[in-house]
């Protein structure tokens, strides 16, 4: 896969994460397990990136984040 393909995939993932987080916010009856899975997904990606960059991993796989933290984490992860 070429660099452009990876960059398009990362852009797609970031956009998809935003849409999922927004849908969760707008849900009439948000399900807590959905919130946990969104947190888990972003945590897993964060851990993966830190290991690739040989940086210290500071979060745990199942750490939970507020909605605002999820939105910020998504932006931070995909713009580094």
GROMACS elastic network, one bead per residue, 0.5 to 0.9 nm:
[ bonds ]
;  ai    aj funct       b0    kb
    1     4     6  0.82154   500
    1     5     6  0.62106   500
    1     6     6  0.70703   500
    2     5     6  0.53604   500
    2     6     6  0.66428   500
    2     7     6  0.89016   500
    3     6     6  0.51705   500
    3     7     6  0.62352   500
    3     8     6  0.86845   500
    4     7     6  0.50645   500
    4     8     6  0.61490   500
    4     9     6  0.85796   500
    5     8     6  0.51596   500
    5     9     6  0.62094   500
    5    10     6  0.87001   500
    6     9     6  0.50389   500
    6    10     6  0.62055   500
    6    11     6  0.86230   500
    7    10     6  0.50976   500
    7    11     6  0.61747   500
    7    12     6  0.85736   500
    8    11     6  0.50687   500
    8    12     6  0.61203   500
    8    13     6  0.86345   500
    9    12     6  0.50228   500
    9    13     6  0.61735   500
    9    14     6  0.86524   500
   10    13     6  0.50506   500
   10    14     6  0.61578   500
   10    15     6  0.85769   500
   10    78     6  0.67767   500
   11    14     6  0.51891   500
   11    15     6  0.61726   500
   11    16     6  0.85219   500
   11    78     6  0.73621   500
   12    15     6  0.52033   500
   12    16     6  0.60411   500
   12    17     6  0.85554   500
   13    16     6  0.50183   500
   13    17     6  0.60457   500
   13    18     6  0.86011   500
   13    78     6  0.85468   500
   14    17     6  0.51097   500
   14    18     6  0.62941   500
   14    19     6  0.87473   500
   14    74     6  0.64740   500
   14    75     6  0.74220   500
   14    77     6  0.85038   500
   14    78     6  0.62947   500
   15    18     6  0.51215   500
   15    19     6  0.63263   500
   15    20     6  0.87440   500
   16    19     6  0.50747   500
   16    20     6  0.61940   500
   16    21     6  0.86069   500
   17    20     6  0.50933   500
   17    21     6  0.61079   500
   17    22     6  0.85051   500
   17    38     6  0.79933   500
   17    42     6  0.85425   500
   17    71     6  0.85518   500
   17    74     6  0.71052   500
   18    21     6  0.51599   500
   18    22     6  0.60468   500
   18    23     6  0.85070   500
   18    71     6  0.70358   500
   18    74     6  0.74660   500
   18    75     6  0.88389   500
   19    22     6  0.50901   500
   19    23     6  0.60534   500
   19    24     6  0.85530   500
   20    23     6  0.50791   500
   20    24     6  0.61571   500
   20    25     6  0.86746   500
   20    38     6  0.80555   500
   21    24     6  0.50565   500
   21    25     6  0.62799   500
   21    26     6  0.87508   500
   21    35     6  0.84107   500
   21    38     6  0.75667   500
   21    67     6  0.75143   500
   21    70     6  0.77028   500
   21    71     6  0.72975   500
   22    25     6  0.50500   500
   22    26     6  0.62357   500
   22    27     6  0.86096   500
   23    26     6  0.51089   500
   23    27     6  0.60265   500
   24    27     6  0.52164   500
   24    28     6  0.87484   500
   24    29     6  0.88466   500
   24    30     6  0.60268   500
   24    31     6  0.81905   500
   24    34     6  0.77484   500
   24    35     6  0.75894   500
   25    28     6  0.84366   500
   25    30     6  0.73699   500
   25    67     6  0.78306   500
   26    29     6  0.87633   500
   26    30     6  0.81062   500
   27    30     6  0.52337   500
   27    31     6  0.86360   500
   30    33     6  0.88452   500
   30    34     6  0.75790   500
   30    35     6  0.80895   500
   31    34     6  0.54614   500
   31    35     6  0.69253   500
   32    35     6  0.51050   500
   32    36     6  0.64127   500
   32    37     6  0.87955   500
   33    37     6  0.61925   500
   33    38     6  0.86467   500
   34    37     6  0.51090   500
   34    38     6  0.62248   500
   34    39     6  0.86245   500
   35    38     6  0.52146   500
   35    39     6  0.62657   500
   35    40     6  0.85841   500
   35    64     6  0.79487   500
   35    65     6  0.83508   500
   35    66     6  0.87270   500
   35    67     6  0.82706   500
   36    39     6  0.51189   500
   36    40     6  0.60366   500
   36    41     6  0.85982   500
   36    62     6  0.73923   500
   36    63     6  0.81683   500
   36    64     6  0.61912   500
   36    65     6  0.82322   500
   37    41     6  0.60219   500
   37    42     6  0.86355   500
   37    62     6  0.83881   500
   38    41     6  0.51503   500
   38    42     6  0.63871   500
   38    43     6  0.85472   500
   38    64     6  0.88672   500
   38    70     6  0.79221   500
   39    42     6  0.53484   500
   39    43     6  0.60031   500
   39    44     6  0.85478   500
   39    61     6  0.83861   500
   39    62     6  0.71351   500
   39    63     6  0.69089   500
   39    64     6  0.56008   500
   39    65     6  0.61153   500
   39    66     6  0.87314   500
   39    70     6  0.67565   500
   40    44     6  0.60132   500
   40    45     6  0.86209   500
   40    60     6  0.87762   500
   40    61     6  0.57896   500
   40    62     6  0.52896   500
   40    63     6  0.70020   500
   40    64     6  0.74860   500
   41    44     6  0.52353   500
   41    45     6  0.64098   500
   41    46     6  0.86898   500
   41    61     6  0.83234   500
   41    62     6  0.89451   500
   42    45     6  0.51554   500
   42    46     6  0.60989   500
   42    47     6  0.86184   500
   42    61     6  0.87704   500
   42    70     6  0.76980   500
   42    73     6  0.73074   500
   42    74     6  0.68470   500
   42    77     6  0.81846   500
   43    47     6  0.60942   500
   43    48     6  0.85043   500
   43    59     6  0.70039   500
   43    60     6  0.70146   500
   43    61     6  0.54267   500
   43    62     6  0.72796   500
   43    63     6  0.73800   500
   43    64     6  0.88573   500
   43    73     6  0.87700   500
   44    47     6  0.51678   500
   44    48     6  0.61241   500
   44    49     6  0.86505   500
   44    60     6  0.84665   500
   44    61     6  0.58550   500
   44    62     6  0.86377   500
   45    48     6  0.50219   500
   45    49     6  0.61674   500
   45    50     6  0.86152   500
   45    77     6  0.78349   500
   46    49     6  0.51899   500
   46    50     6  0.61767   500
   46    51     6  0.86427   500
   46    57     6  0.82449   500
   46    59     6  0.82623   500
   46    73     6  0.85753   500
   46    77     6  0.65259   500
   47    50     6  0.51522   500
   47    51     6  0.61711   500
   47    52     6  0.86397   500
   47    56     6  0.89004   500
   47    57     6  0.60106   500
   47    58     6  0.82478   500
   47    59     6  0.74326   500
   47    60     6  0.81135   500
   47    61     6  0.77076   500
   48    51     6  0.52762   500
   48    52     6  0.63025   500
   48    53     6  0.87354   500
   48    57     6  0.89918   500
   49    52     6  0.51147   500
   49    53     6  0.61844   500
   49    54     6  0.84559   500
   49    55     6  0.84473   500
   49    77     6  0.81910   500
   50    53     6  0.50474   500
   50    54     6  0.59057   500
   50    56     6  0.65541   500
   50    57     6  0.60922   500
   51    55     6  0.59807   500
   51    56     6  0.75011   500
   51    57     6  0.72660   500
   52    55     6  0.77057   500
   53    56     6  0.89549   500
   54    57     6  0.89221   500
   57    60     6  0.79267   500
   59    62     6  0.84755   500
   59    63     6  0.67351   500
   60    63     6  0.53353   500
   61    64     6  0.89027   500
   64    70     6  0.89678   500
   65    68     6  0.79246   500
   65    69     6  0.56204   500
   65    70     6  0.59744   500
   66    69     6  0.50558   500
   66    70     6  0.61959   500
   66    71     6  0.87542   500
   67    70     6  0.50026   500
   67    71     6  0.63175   500
   67    72     6  0.86691   500
   68    71     6  0.52287   500
   68    72     6  0.62492   500
   68    73     6  0.85189   500
   69    72     6  0.50590   500
   69    73     6  0.58601   500
   69    74     6  0.84385   500
   70    73     6  0.50242   500
   70    74     6  0.60624   500
   70    75     6  0.86487   500
   71    74     6  0.52225   500
   71    75     6  0.64203   500
   71    76     6  0.86976   500
   72    75     6  0.51791   500
   72    76     6  0.60491   500
   72    77     6  0.85315   500
   73    76     6  0.50010   500
   73    77     6  0.59199   500
   73    78     6  0.84991   500
   74    77     6  0.53373   500
   74    78     6  0.62925   500
   74    79     6  0.86379   500
   75    78     6  0.55306   500
   75    79     6  0.61538   500
   75    80     6  0.87564   500
   76    79     6  0.54469   500
   76    80     6  0.63271   500
   77    80     6  0.58869   500
